[in-house]
């Protein structure tokens, strides 16, 4: 450190955060981040700030630090997921990780299409003084939300179908693999007229899952005609609508893959309304393997994503610094989808 008096606190005057920022040649905000152990500071910068603190004998204001740490006991979940079962399972996983930790979960449903999205999230984070945030798809895919959280110095973990961030901020679900397994299964059952019902276009998971399914079918020499490739909305109602549209075609598909289970249940309903017998007249495969998949008849073949485990993994990663663990050095959890074969998809007769 320089001995230039202009960079040091005046004799007899207590050093301030501004003095530390000046000596370390960083912003006041960066000093605050170091004091509050934020993960958003480079190690060399952290060391420089700490050296300035030691040189100046700076002692943070206990009241100011108290305000910062008041948010240490609330973890937020921000989501725009239309499937209520998915949301509940995710919450259960987060609560599994929070149990006994002294942290509590608060939730914030939102719509990415809302013109007040960022304003609403800012208000939620600031009002609750959140320790950190967990985001499932598709809000986890929104870079403007990530930029806002970084501006607010709010730690986060995002759950997404592919890597979008540094490992310490991610739980990657590898959705492409699961969709490819579904395609291979239907092809192995002898189906060639196979339809696809996608999720919301704003969900990257819909793009990744759809591409995995199409790519795997193409490897088997099977193409999906445009009339068999429909846009859904990840809801039961959109599944019913898509089912009726596909099954009213002059040459309807013999098998339908939907990019979540809610839509698969909707397709089942549409088939029954048309007097079809399942699975004899139509094979159906879903994605996520929600609890309802094993309870409907016929039991739904579905790609299992361990949604509850994903929530737990995200929460454990978020809380790692409170347990003296560097999130960047955590062993990265492996989430690998797997097809669960039940009775809703059978060999082509």
Wavefront OBJ file of the C-alpha trace (Angstrom):
o trace
v 0.000 0.000 0.000
v 1.120 3.556 -0.726
v 2.107 5.785 2.156
v 0.551 8.804 0.427
v -1.443 10.594 3.149
v -4.067 11.569 0.554
v -5.051 7.944 0.319
v -5.234 7.305 4.062
v -7.605 8.340 6.808
v -6.671 11.568 8.624
v -4.858 11.106 11.958
v -7.330 10.715 14.815
v -10.218 10.162 12.444
v -11.923 6.814 12.279
v -11.500 5.185 8.859
v -14.633 4.987 6.738
v -15.746 2.711 3.953
v -14.908 5.570 1.559
v -11.304 5.544 2.839
v -11.051 1.820 2.219
v -12.459 2.214 -1.297
v -9.931 4.981 -2.050
v -6.928 3.036 -0.753
v -7.977 -0.202 -2.486
v -8.875 1.732 -5.640
v -12.300 0.143 -5.910
v -15.871 1.352 -5.541
v -17.648 1.695 -2.221
v -20.042 -1.011 -3.417
v -17.149 -3.431 -3.922
v -15.929 -2.798 -0.381
v -19.459 -3.493 0.892
v -19.522 -6.737 -1.053
v -16.234 -7.858 0.502
v -17.418 -6.979 4.014
v -20.647 -8.949 3.479
v -18.827 -11.918 1.918
v -20.533 -11.634 -1.453
v -19.508 -14.269 -4.032
v -19.499 -11.568 -6.748
v -15.950 -10.364 -6.053
v -12.770 -11.607 -7.704
v -10.246 -13.114 -5.296
v -7.492 -10.604 -6.124
v -9.916 -7.727 -5.540
v -11.055 -9.266 -2.264
v -7.452 -9.525 -1.076
v -6.727 -5.905 -2.039
v -9.775 -4.646 -0.159
v -8.949 -6.746 2.893
v -5.394 -5.369 2.874
v -6.802 -1.828 2.847
v -9.141 -2.682 5.725
v -6.218 -4.050 7.731
v -3.975 -1.072 6.907
v -6.573 1.491 7.917
v -7.883 -0.425 10.897
v -11.367 -0.083 9.442
v -14.176 -1.561 11.550
v -17.558 -1.928 9.782
v -20.519 -0.233 11.413
v -22.365 -2.996 13.302
v -25.747 -1.457 12.493
v -24.949 -1.325 8.788
v -23.750 -4.919 8.835
v -26.835 -5.896 10.770
v -29.018 -4.530 7.995
v -27.068 -6.555 5.446
v -27.244 -9.744 7.445
v -30.935 -9.342 8.215
v -31.479 -10.922 4.828
v -29.412 -13.963 5.735
v -32.429 -15.979 6.841
v -34.713 -15.667 3.804
v -34.250 -17.564 0.547
v -36.445 -16.546 -2.363
v -37.808 -18.737 -5.133
v -38.748 -16.751 -8.227
v -40.687 -18.719 -10.828
v -42.921 -18.391 -13.864
v -43.630 -22.121 -14.167
v -47.225 -22.880 -15.280
v -47.246 -26.402 -13.773
v -48.376 -26.221 -10.125
v -47.109 -29.744 -9.414
v -43.633 -28.810 -10.664
v -43.637 -25.755 -8.392
v -44.682 -27.744 -5.320
v -42.011 -30.403 -5.927
v -39.354 -27.732 -6.379
v -40.410 -26.045 -3.140
v -40.241 -29.353 -1.269
v -36.674 -29.881 -2.435
v -35.616 -26.414 -1.337
v -37.266 -26.950 2.047
v -35.400 -30.257 2.408
v -32.120 -28.335 2.206
v -33.289 -25.497 4.479
v -34.505 -27.806 7.246
v -32.614 -27.131 10.452
v -30.604 -24.301 8.909
v -32.609 -21.386 10.324
v -33.433 -20.214 6.789
v -36.976 -19.801 5.516
v -38.393 -19.946 1.991
v -40.436 -17.145 0.427
v -41.862 -17.454 -3.085
v -42.526 -14.973 -5.863
v -44.574 -16.101 -8.890
v -44.108 -13.870 -11.910
v -44.641 -13.589 -15.639
v -41.691 -12.960 -17.952
v -44.101 -11.161 -20.270
v -45.002 -8.581 -17.633
v -43.730 -5.055 -18.344
v -43.069 -4.693 -14.607
v -41.099 -7.953 -14.259
v -37.790 -6.381 -13.194
v -39.453 -3.750 -11.024
v -41.454 -6.446 -9.225
v -38.396 -8.670 -8.665
v -36.376 -5.701 -7.388
v -39.142 -4.919 -4.912
v -39.345 -8.538 -3.776
v -35.590 -8.825 -3.174
v -35.302 -5.459 -1.418
v -38.434 -5.779 0.743
v -37.549 -9.261 1.933
v -33.803 -8.490 2.217
v -33.174 -11.881 0.655
v -30.041 -13.843 1.405
v -30.297 -15.282 -2.092
v -32.576 -16.484 -4.851
v -33.301 -19.815 -6.556
v -34.815 -19.749 -10.042
v -36.243 -22.681 -12.017
v -36.960 -22.338 -15.751
v -37.842 -20.165 -17.502
v -37.098 -17.133 -15.326
v -33.670 -18.710 -14.771
v -33.007 -18.225 -18.497
v -33.616 -14.463 -18.462
v -30.325 -12.556 -18.554
v -32.000 -9.279 -17.584
v -33.103 -10.874 -14.287
v -29.552 -12.117 -13.664
v -28.135 -8.645 -14.323
v -30.615 -7.186 -11.832
v -29.664 -9.682 -9.111
v -25.982 -8.927 -9.667
v -26.714 -5.205 -9.405
v -28.545 -5.862 -6.122
v -25.627 -7.979 -4.883
v -28.057 -10.862 -4.357
v -26.556 -14.365 -4.678
v -28.504 -16.737 -6.901
v -28.630 -20.252 -8.303
v -30.384 -20.904 -11.584
v -31.791 -24.249 -12.710
v -31.777 -24.727 -16.468
v -31.620 -27.340 -19.198
v -28.082 -26.298 -20.186
v -25.194 -24.334 -18.654
v -25.892 -20.582 -18.766
v -23.575 -19.311 -16.023
v -20.598 -20.094 -13.821
v -20.816 -23.573 -12.229
v -21.398 -22.157 -8.733
v -24.562 -20.475 -10.019
v -26.013 -23.435 -11.919
v -27.863 -26.716 -11.614
v -27.905 -28.126 -15.158
v -30.659 -30.629 -15.981
v -29.453 -31.989 -19.372
v -32.965 -32.130 -20.851
v -31.688 -33.011 -24.346
v -30.640 -36.456 -23.104
v -34.072 -37.290 -21.720
v -35.926 -36.208 -24.850
v -33.573 -38.298 -26.984
v -34.336 -41.360 -24.830
v -38.069 -40.804 -25.373
v -37.551 -40.677 -29.139
v -35.489 -43.853 -29.159
v -38.118 -45.654 -27.074
v -40.981 -44.799 -29.430
v -38.910 -45.723 -32.463
v -37.953 -49.052 -30.847
v -41.674 -49.727 -30.317
v -42.135 -49.508 -34.079
v -43.801 -46.087 -34.297
v -43.107 -43.951 -37.354
v -45.989 -41.459 -37.290
v -44.827 -39.617 -34.177
v -46.048 -36.177 -33.109
v -44.446 -33.597 -30.827
v -46.247 -31.118 -28.546
v -43.830 -28.406 -27.449
v -43.915 -26.133 -24.422
v -43.907 -22.364 -24.307
v -41.573 -20.850 -26.885
v -40.088 -18.581 -24.197
v -38.810 -21.645 -22.284
v -35.361 -22.742 -23.379
v -36.240 -26.176 -22.001
v -38.867 -26.422 -24.742
v -36.242 -25.708 -27.391
v -33.684 -28.109 -25.896
v -36.157 -30.945 -25.292
v -37.707 -30.538 -28.732
v -34.323 -30.575 -30.431
v -33.208 -33.659 -28.540
v -36.348 -35.501 -29.624
v -36.067 -34.437 -33.275
v -32.344 -35.224 -33.456
v -32.774 -38.713 -32.018
v -35.647 -39.520 -34.393
v -33.602 -38.261 -37.336
v -30.868 -40.744 -36.407
v -33.511 -43.461 -36.881
v -34.576 -42.023 -40.229
v -37.826 -40.566 -38.861
v -38.918 -36.999 -39.612
v -41.708 -35.064 -37.904
v -43.990 -33.362 -40.468
v -45.024 -29.779 -39.721
v -48.605 -30.907 -39.031
v -47.277 -33.206 -36.285
v -45.190 -30.495 -34.590
v -47.476 -28.329 -32.439
v -46.925 -25.522 -29.960
v -48.367 -26.066 -26.498
v -48.119 -24.001 -23.317
v -46.973 -26.547 -20.700
v -50.566 -26.689 -19.411
v -53.204 -29.444 -19.276
v -55.576 -27.324 -21.352
v -53.033 -26.823 -24.136
v -52.487 -30.589 -24.162
v -56.202 -31.198 -24.675
v -56.239 -28.687 -27.535
v -53.136 -30.154 -29.193
v -54.489 -33.689 -28.779
v -57.714 -32.845 -30.592
v -55.797 -31.089 -33.373
v -53.471 -34.055 -33.945
v -56.110 -36.746 -33.671
v -58.413 -34.984 -36.142
v -55.793 -35.167 -38.924
v -56.624 -37.397 -41.923
v -53.678 -39.578 -40.902
v -53.264 -39.078 -37.154
v -50.073 -40.046 -35.309
v -49.769 -43.396 -33.589
v -47.619 -41.867 -30.833
v -47.361 -38.417 -29.254
v -44.505 -37.009 -27.149
v -45.320 -33.967 -25.014
v -42.630 -31.850 -23.405
v -44.198 -32.066 -19.971
v -46.617 -34.353 -18.129
v -49.424 -31.813 -17.778
v -49.775 -31.697 -21.562
v -49.553 -35.505 -21.780
v -52.537 -35.787 -19.435
v -54.367 -33.310 -21.653
v -53.653 -35.429 -24.745
v -54.986 -38.474 -22.885
v -58.205 -36.602 -22.165
v -58.582 -35.556 -25.802
v -58.122 -39.160 -26.936
v -60.789 -40.389 -24.522
v -63.202 -37.670 -25.643
v -62.781 -39.019 -29.174
v -63.635 -42.550 -28.051
v -60.103 -43.922 -28.318
v -58.791 -46.725 -26.123
v -55.415 -46.085 -24.536
v -52.796 -47.303 -25.150
v -54.161 -49.573 -27.893
v -55.103 -46.689 -30.200
v -52.419 -44.178 -29.185
v -49.110 -44.251 -27.352
v -48.219 -41.225 -25.219
v -44.952 -40.205 -23.513
v -44.488 -37.179 -21.240
v -41.607 -35.373 -19.546
v -40.797 -34.588 -15.870
v -42.373 -37.740 -14.338
v -44.541 -35.823 -11.920
v -46.272 -37.920 -9.199
v -49.499 -37.983 -11.213
v -47.753 -39.929 -14.003
v -47.847 -43.124 -11.918
v -51.450 -42.561 -10.774
v -53.343 -42.097 -14.036
v -54.519 -44.939 -16.253
v -52.743 -46.072 -18.259
v -49.716 -45.176 -16.167
v -47.750 -42.548 -18.081
v -44.355 -43.349 -19.560
v -42.345 -40.216 -18.841
v -38.834 -38.810 -18.746
v -37.976 -38.413 -15.079
v -36.360 -35.203 -13.938
v -35.611 -35.318 -10.209
v -37.367 -31.993 -9.588
v -37.328 -32.243 -5.812
v -33.624 -33.142 -5.851
v -32.967 -30.224 -8.208
v -34.494 -27.821 -5.699
v -32.431 -29.344 -2.895
v -29.219 -29.137 -4.939
v -29.850 -25.480 -5.759
v -30.512 -24.584 -2.116
v -27.432 -26.449 -0.904
v -25.308 -24.601 -3.423
v -26.798 -21.243 -2.386
v -26.184 -21.908 1.325
v -22.665 -23.279 0.847
v -20.911 -20.009 1.915
v -22.806 -20.043 5.229
v -21.233 -23.425 5.924
v -17.711 -22.299 5.122
v -17.748 -23.882 1.671
v -16.715 -22.078 -1.507
v -19.537 -22.749 -4.041
v -16.973 -22.714 -6.863
v -15.237 -25.688 -5.245
v -18.370 -27.759 -4.673
v -18.607 -31.020 -6.546
v -21.086 -30.223 -9.284
v -24.321 -32.218 -8.920
v -25.135 -34.384 -11.908
v -28.737 -34.275 -13.039
v -29.393 -36.894 -15.697
v -32.928 -37.458 -16.977
v -34.048 -41.069 -17.348
v -37.012 -42.585 -19.142
v -39.472 -44.371 -16.836
v -41.319 -46.962 -18.916
v -44.906 -47.617 -17.902
v -48.054 -48.601 -19.820
v -49.006 -45.556 -21.878
v -46.682 -46.441 -24.766
v -46.770 -49.900 -26.362
v -45.468 -51.535 -29.555
v -47.271 -50.532 -32.717
v -49.884 -53.200 -33.429
l 1 2 3 4 5 6 7 8 9 10 11 12 13 14 15 16 17 18 19 20 21 22 23 24 25 26 27 28 29 30 31 32 33 34 35 36 37 38 39 40 41 42 43 44 45 46 47 48 49 50 51 52 53 54 55 56 57 58 59 60 61 62 63 64 65 66 67 68 69 70 71 72 73 74 75 76 77 78 79 80 81 82 83 84 85 86 87 88 89 90 91 92 93 94 95 96 97 98 99 100 101 102 103 104 105 106 107 108 109 110 111 112 113 114 115 116 117 118 119 120 121 122 123 124 125 126 127 128 129 130 131 132 133 134 135 136 137 138 139 140 141 142 143 144 145 146 147 148 149 150 151 152 153 154 155 156 157 158 159 160 161 162 163 164 165 166 167 168 169 170 171 172 173 174 175 176 177 178 179 180 181 182 183 184 185 186 187 188 189 190 191 192 193 194 195 196 197 198 199 200 201 202 203 204 205 206 207 208 209 210 211 212 213 214 215 216 217 218 219 220 221 222 223 224 225 226 227 228 229 230 231 232 233 234 235 236 237 238 239 240 241 242 243 244 245 246 247 248 249 250 251 252 253 254 255 256 257 258 259 260 261 262 263 264 265 266 267 268 269 270 271 272 273 274 275 276 277 278 279 280 281 282 283 284 285 286 287 288 289 290 291 292 293 294 295 296 297 298 299 300 301 302 303 304 305 306 307 308 309 310 311 312 313 314 315 316 317 318 319 320 321 322 323 324 325 326 327 328 329 330 331 332 333 334 335 336 337 338 339 340 341 342 343 344 345 346 347 348 349
